[in-house]
């Protein structure tokens, strides 16, 4: 796919200006890709052209508070309720039907919740390295507690922004690179990320601060609801922040779930195993299209 075939647009979605990357034929079956922290649309660069070339209409938003999308003030504006409403509003504005949803990290958490609370919009769900909220409580351990240290750090005011933003985002860049296989992120990639992060750390970190205010997330930790949509779980087993046991536990909350794990991949599976990930998702959604 040529770079000129990929468009960058701003849409008013759920009362905010949302930046969206689009590719592929306008009449193609719709796919929405949701990024996580500290990512933005660019995290799906290996998927955008591939699925557009397969005839899909690919839509990749910068989610609220990230990169070129508005950053609503206050922690409450980043509650899961609003994150879900953004995606539902995007679907309505673009008049999409039977969307194939793909989410990674925080985008995966939003995907789990959308599958539970708004299944009518989706044909299938594909999730990369993000557990069902119910699995977190079921499989929490001292090891997982230590892996999740940053979540507790992010609850503090101003300190996380100072730590990760100082020295040209040095700590945040090193954390991303340390979590991935060597060579996953190039110098050019890091420059793109630094540009996206400028002035955005608070609105990005607020997603974590808003967890304690998010009824839908807490509800599914205490009393998990099952996903009845077809769901594909892809998991890099070398994830430094999420134990593989969370992936296994998550499948218990799916009535039509399938999991594929990659023993030599990390949290950044869509970068490290892009060809394998793309084929797995394509095979999965192709079967759902035929059903």
N, C-alpha and C positions, 0 to 999 in steps of 0.2 A: 504494500500500500504506500502511495506517495504521501509525503508530509502535507501536501496541499489538499488531500482528501480528508484531513482531520480538521474540524472546525472548533473554535473556541467562542463561547457565547455567555452572556449574562442573562438570566431569567429572574423575574420576581417570583419567588417560591415561598409560600408561607410567610409573606410579609418581609422577606429579606432578599437581597440581591445575591443570587447563587451563580457561581461560575461553573460552567459545564463544558466538558469536552465531548464532542459527538463524532462518530465515524460510521461508515457503512450505509447501505441503502435505507431511505426513509421508510420504505414498506417492509423492511426486514423484521423478523421477530426480535423483540426488544430484550436487551441485556443491560442491567444496571450494575456497575461495580462500585462498591463502597470501600474506601480506604480506612486505615486506622491511624494510630499515633506512632511516630510524629510525621506521618506521611501526608500526601496530597494526591491529586489525580495522577501525577507522574509515576506513582508506585505501580500503576497498571500498564506501563508503557510496553511491556512485552505481550500484553493481552489485547490491547486496543486494535492494532492492525490485524492480528491473527483472526480475531472473531469477525471483524468487519469484512475481511477477505472471504470468510465463510458465509457471508450473506446476512449477518446479523446487524441490527441497528444498535450500536454500542454507545452507551451513555455513562459518562464518568464524572460525577460532580466533585468539586471541592466541598466537603461538608462544612456546616456552619462553624465559623471561627477559624477556618483553615485557608491559607493562601489567599485567593482572590474573592472568596465568598465573605459576606458580611460577618462581623463578630459582635453579636448582640451583647450588651453589657450585663454583667452579673452572672453568678453561678447558676441561678435558677433557669436561665435561658438555655442551659446545656443539659437539662434533664432529658432522660430517655424519651419521654413523651414528645418533646419537640423534635428530637432527632428522627423519630419515626414519622411524625407529621410532615417533616421536610420531604421525606421520600414519597409518601403518599401524595403530597401536593405536587411534586415533580411529575409523578405518573399521570395525574389529572391534567396538569398544564400541557404536557406533551401528548396527551390522549393515547396512552400506551395500554395495551391489552396483554394479559398473561405473560408477565415479565419474568425472565430468568434472572434471579438476584444472586450476586456473588459478593461476598464480604470477607475482609481480612482484618484480624485484630479487632479494634473497636468497631470497624465496619461489620465484622462477623457478629459481635454482640447485638448490634442494631438489627442485623439480619435474623438472628434467633428470635428477637422480640417481634419483628414484623411478621415472621412466620406464625407466631402465636396469636398476635392481636389483629393482624390485618391480612390473613391468608388469601382473601378474595382477589388480591391484586397480582398474585404470583403463580407461575407455572411450576417453578422449581427453585430450590435454594442450594447454593454451593458455599461452603464456609471453609476458610483457611485459617488454621491455628487460632481459634477462638472457641472457648467452651460454652456450653449451655450454662446459664446462671445457676441452675440446680446442681450442676456437677461441682461447682466451686465449693459449696457447703458439704457435699457428699465426700469429696476427695481432698479436703484441706488437710495439710500435714505440716510438720515443722519445716520440711524441705521446701514445700510450696510457699509457706509463709515467708521464708527467706528469699525465694525467687521473686516474690511480689513486693520487695522492699520499696520500690519506687512509688507504688500506689499509696503507701502510707506517707511517704515524703510529700507527695502531691497534695495532701490534705492541708499542708501548712500554707499560710499566706506568704507571698513575695519571695521566700527563700528558694523554692524550686526554680522560679524564673531567673533569679540571680545566678544560681549554680549552673544552670544549663545555658544561659545566655551570655555569660562572661567569656572573654577571649574568643570572640567570633564563633560562639556556640561550640567551643572545643569539647566540652563534656558530652553534649548531646551527639555530636558527630562521632566521637570515640565509642560511645555506647552503641550506636547503630552498627558501626563497623565491627565491634567486638562480638555482637550478637549474631553476626552473619559469617558465612564462610569467607576466607581470604579472597579479596578481589571482587566481591559482590558489588560493592559501590565504588565507582571511579571518582577521580577528582572532579570531573564534570558533573557527576551525579550530586556530589556533596555541595558544589556551588549552587546547583538548582535548589537543593534543600535549604541552604542558608538563606537564599533569596525568599523562599516561601515562608520561612520561620520569622522573618523580621517583623516585629510588632505584633506577633501572633501567639507568643508563648502562653500568655495568660488565658486567652480564649481556647487554646488547645488543651491546656492542663485542666481547665474548668470542667471538661468532660468527666474527669476522675473525681473532682470535688463534688459534682452533682449526683454521683452514685447514691449517696446517702439520702438524697431528696427524691430519688426516682422510684415511684411506687411500683412501676411495672418490673423493674429489675429486682427490687427487694421481695416482691410477691413471688417471683420465680426462684428465688433463693430459698425462701421458707417453704413454699408449696409449689414445686415445679409443674408446669403444664407441658403436655406433650405436643410435638410438632407432627401434624398429619400430612403435610406436603412432602413430596419427594425431596430428600435432602442428601447431599453429598458432602462428606467431611474429608478434607485433605489436611494432612498434618505432618510437619517436619519434626521428627523425633528428637532432634538436637536443640530444640527450643530452650533457651536459657531462662526464660521467664515463666513458661507454662509446662508443667510436667505432662508427659504423654498419658498418664493415668486419667487426666481430665478429658482427653479425647475419647477414651474408652467409656468413661462414665457418661459422657454426653449422649452416646448412642442409645442409652437406655431411655432417653426422652424423645426418641423418634420412632414412629410407627412404620415409616418407609425409608429408613436411613441406610446409607452405605458409607463405609470408611476406607480410605486408601492412605497408608502412611508411608513416609519416606525416611528410612533410617539414617541417611547421611545428609539430610536437609535441616535447616534451622527454622526460626520464626519467619524468615524472609523467603519462604518457599516459592513464591511466584516469581522471584528474581533468579534464584539458584536452580530451580527445576522448571523453568518456564515451558519448555517443550512438553515435558511430561504432564505438568499441570494443565496446560492448554488442551492436550489430547484427552485427559481424564474428564475435564468439564465438558468438552465437545461431545464425547461419547455419551455422557450422562444426559445432557439436555437434548441430544438427538433422539434418544430413546423416549424421552418425555414428550417431545414434539410428535412422535409417531403414535403415542398412546391416545 
